[in-house]
Amino acid sequence: AQGGEPEGPADGYTPSLADFLVPIGVLLAVAIGPYLLTGKFRINEAFMLSVLSAMVLARLRGMRLGTII
């Protein structure tokens, strides 16, 4: 919408580098680890666990559950 304000982080929540690195680390570990060990790809599981790790991290750092969902 014209004249709209960009949405910032939730009140009382300060973003950090961990909000980026933890989900990326989970994504890479779950996508690459099983492939190296068994030769099978786990791409769907990697993305799902990456999103869940981001949600859990945000909740542990103080973001309200309603904002996360």
LUMMAR-873898 format. One line per field, with one value per atom (N, C-alpha, C): atom name; y, x, z. Coordinates in Angstrom, 3 decimals. Last residue first. Layout:
<torbas>
guba = CA / ... $
north = Y / ... $
east = X / ... $
up = Z / ... $
</torbas>
This chain:
<torbas>
guba = N / CA / C / N / CA / C / N / CA / C / N / CA / C / N / CA / C / N / CA / C / N / CA / C / N / CA / C / N / CA / C / N / CA / C / N / CA / C / N / CA / C / N / CA / C / N / CA / C / N / CA / C / N / CA / C / N / CA / C / N / CA / C / N / CA / C / N / CA / C / N / CA / C / N / CA / C / N / CA / C / N / CA / C / N / CA / C / N / CA / C / N / CA / C / N / CA / C / N / CA / C / N / CA / C / N / CA / C / N / CA / C / N / CA / C / N / CA / C / N / CA / C / N / CA / C / N / CA / C / N / CA / C / N / CA / C / N / CA / C / N / CA / C / N / CA / C / N / CA / C / N / CA / C / N / CA / C / N / CA / C / N / CA / C / N / CA / C / N / CA / C / N / CA / C / N / CA / C / N / CA / C / N / CA / C / N / CA / C / N / CA / C / N / CA / C / N / CA / C / N / CA / C / N / CA / C / N / CA / C / N / CA / C / N / CA / C / N / CA / C / N / CA / C / N / CA / C / N / CA / C / N / CA / C / N / CA / C / N / CA / C $
north = -17.549 / -18.302 / -17.364 / -15.472 / -16.501 / -17.220 / -14.074 / -13.399 / -14.412 / -15.921 / -15.418 / -14.709 / -16.164 / -17.282 / -16.833 / -13.475 / -14.047 / -15.116 / -13.897 / -13.495 / -14.197 / -14.785 / -13.859 / -13.407 / -16.763 / -15.429 / -14.382 / -18.933 / -18.940 / -17.564 / -18.144 / -18.275 / -18.233 / -18.250 / -16.985 / -17.029 / -20.998 / -19.993 / -18.649 / -22.093 / -22.390 / -21.354 / -21.068 / -20.768 / -20.983 / -22.170 / -20.709 / -20.312 / -24.869 / -24.353 / -22.833 / -25.003 / -25.272 / -24.739 / -24.462 / -23.552 / -23.752 / -26.713 / -25.364 / -24.345 / -28.834 / -28.650 / -27.274 / -28.385 / -28.379 / -28.147 / -28.636 / -27.359 / -27.287 / -31.340 / -30.259 / -28.917 / -32.787 / -32.787 / -31.635 / -32.310 / -31.887 / -31.787 / -33.482 / -32.061 / -31.571 / -35.718 / -35.428 / -33.943 / -38.200 / -36.798 / -36.678 / -40.763 / -40.355 / -38.884 / -41.663 / -41.445 / -41.021 / -41.893 / -42.961 / -42.820 / -39.797 / -41.053 / -42.192 / -37.703 / -38.187 / -39.553 / -37.410 / -37.741 / -38.306 / -36.660 / -37.973 / -38.387 / -34.006 / -35.108 / -36.473 / -32.242 / -32.816 / -34.043 / -31.574 / -31.848 / -32.602 / -31.159 / -32.190 / -32.528 / -29.105 / -30.355 / -31.472 / -27.049 / -27.680 / -29.025 / -26.513 / -26.853 / -27.598 / -25.810 / -26.979 / -27.448 / -23.480 / -24.618 / -25.902 / -21.894 / -22.264 / -23.470 / -21.599 / -22.303 / -22.730 / -20.277 / -21.547 / -22.254 / -17.848 / -18.940 / -20.281 / -16.124 / -16.531 / -17.802 / -15.787 / -15.982 / -16.409 / -15.129 / -16.504 / -16.798 / -12.421 / -13.251 / -14.712 / -11.159 / -11.381 / -12.255 / -8.828 / -9.844 / -9.971 / -8.446 / -7.890 / -8.980 / -7.712 / -8.744 / -8.068 / -5.819 / -6.579 / -7.658 / -6.158 / -5.398 / -6.306 / -7.606 / -7.548 / -6.760 / -5.583 / -6.721 / -6.508 / -3.804 / -4.087 / -5.308 / -3.090 / -3.778 / -4.116 / 0.167 / -1.182 / -1.806 / 1.844 / 1.764 / 0.339 / 3.178 / 2.235 / 2.246 / 4.690 / 5.397 / 4.480 / 2.256 / 3.490 / 4.162 / -1.178 / 0.000 / 1.236 $
east = 3.592 / 2.667 / 2.047 / 4.921 / 5.676 / 4.785 / 2.908 / 3.697 / 4.451 / 2.009 / 1.087 / 1.800 / 4.254 / 3.851 / 2.914 / 6.608 / 5.314 / 4.903 / 10.071 / 8.992 / 7.701 / 12.205 / 11.226 / 10.120 / 13.928 / 14.510 / 13.470 / 12.282 / 13.223 / 13.829 / 11.025 / 10.244 / 11.159 / 13.175 / 12.468 / 11.675 / 13.780 / 14.764 / 14.093 / 11.436 / 11.814 / 12.809 / 11.577 / 10.433 / 10.777 / 13.970 / 13.820 / 12.677 / 13.322 / 14.402 / 14.332 / 11.282 / 10.969 / 12.065 / 12.812 / 11.730 / 11.385 / 14.501 / 15.057 / 14.016 / 12.754 / 13.488 / 14.132 / 11.900 / 10.938 / 11.649 / 14.300 / 13.592 / 12.594 / 14.944 / 15.882 / 15.168 / 12.812 / 13.055 / 13.971 / 13.220 / 11.978 / 12.169 / 15.810 / 15.584 / 14.327 / 17.575 / 16.500 / 16.158 / 18.992 / 18.693 / 17.523 / 21.351 / 19.959 / 19.789 / 23.822 / 23.598 / 22.181 / 24.498 / 23.692 / 23.496 / 26.305 / 26.307 / 25.616 / 25.827 / 27.199 / 27.244 / 23.073 / 23.602 / 25.020 / 22.859 / 22.363 / 22.882 / 24.244 / 24.665 / 24.169 / 22.808 / 24.070 / 24.484 / 20.402 / 20.400 / 21.658 / 21.132 / 20.130 / 20.096 / 23.059 / 23.393 / 22.425 / 21.619 / 22.780 / 23.122 / 19.577 / 19.265 / 20.428 / 21.084 / 20.201 / 19.896 / 22.316 / 23.117 / 22.312 / 20.072 / 20.928 / 21.794 / 19.072 / 18.292 / 19.122 / 21.461 / 20.931 / 20.079 / 21.900 / 22.867 / 22.308 / 19.699 / 20.043 / 20.893 / 19.604 / 18.331 / 18.544 / 22.202 / 21.761 / 20.442 / 22.310 / 22.905 / 22.484 / 19.100 / 20.540 / 21.022 / 16.502 / 17.075 / 18.585 / 14.819 / 15.957 / 16.557 / 11.668 / 12.492 / 13.592 / 9.901 / 10.634 / 11.531 / 7.739 / 8.095 / 8.801 / 9.219 / 8.178 / 8.674 / 10.855 / 10.769 / 9.686 / 8.741 / 9.996 / 9.845 / 7.335 / 7.168 / 8.536 / 7.167 / 7.729 / 7.607 / 4.064 / 5.309 / 5.855 / 2.593 / 2.663 / 4.027 / 2.314 / 2.418 / 2.494 / 0.418 / 1.182 / 1.168 / 0.846 / 0.000 / 0.888 $
up = 14.828 / 13.968 / 12.979 / 16.106 / 15.388 / 14.388 / 17.368 / 16.337 / 15.486 / 19.230 / 18.212 / 17.077 / 20.885 / 20.039 / 18.921 / 21.017 / 21.396 / 20.392 / 21.580 / 20.682 / 21.097 / 23.199 / 23.732 / 22.805 / 22.536 / 22.660 / 23.028 / 22.215 / 23.339 / 23.579 / 19.816 / 21.056 / 22.279 / 18.026 / 18.241 / 19.542 / 18.205 / 18.603 / 18.885 / 17.121 / 18.509 / 19.017 / 14.482 / 15.344 / 16.815 / 13.560 / 13.597 / 14.525 / 13.700 / 14.545 / 14.645 / 11.769 / 13.176 / 14.101 / 9.465 / 9.868 / 11.340 / 9.551 / 9.541 / 9.994 / 9.339 / 10.591 / 10.677 / 6.673 / 7.772 / 9.112 / 5.226 / 5.243 / 6.396 / 5.815 / 6.111 / 6.191 / 4.824 / 6.259 / 6.656 / 2.083 / 2.746 / 4.252 / 1.722 / 1.490 / 2.200 / 2.055 / 3.009 / 2.917 / -0.069 / 0.192 / 1.156 / 0.595 / 0.376 / 0.735 / 1.336 / -0.086 / -0.423 / 3.995 / 3.395 / 1.895 / 4.650 / 5.401 / 4.669 / 2.886 / 3.048 / 3.728 / 3.266 / 1.937 / 2.041 / 5.959 / 5.522 / 4.142 / 5.672 / 6.542 / 6.102 / 4.004 / 3.549 / 4.365 / 5.313 / 3.874 / 3.443 / 7.942 / 7.655 / 6.165 / 7.651 / 8.339 / 7.972 / 6.329 / 5.699 / 6.333 / 8.258 / 6.867 / 6.210 / 10.511 / 10.551 / 9.131 / 9.496 / 9.945 / 9.994 / 9.043 / 7.913 / 8.279 / 11.710 / 10.678 / 9.464 / 12.849 / 13.359 / 12.304 / 11.398 / 11.356 / 11.827 / 11.883 / 10.524 / 10.523 / 14.578 / 13.881 / 12.434 / 15.207 / 15.454 / 14.746 / 14.852 / 13.820 / 13.977 / 15.955 / 16.083 / 14.930 / 16.890 / 15.999 / 16.207 / 19.796 / 19.073 / 18.193 / 20.961 / 20.324 / 19.524 / 21.852 / 22.853 / 22.273 / 19.101 / 20.304 / 21.303 / 16.155 / 17.177 / 18.387 / 13.638 / 14.548 / 15.600 / 11.261 / 11.944 / 12.827 / 8.151 / 9.423 / 9.997 / 6.749 / 6.747 / 8.131 / 6.292 / 7.041 / 6.941 / 3.297 / 4.403 / 5.056 / 1.047 / 2.319 / 3.517 / -0.633 / -0.685 / 0.677 / 0.000 / 0.000 / 0.000 $
</torbas>
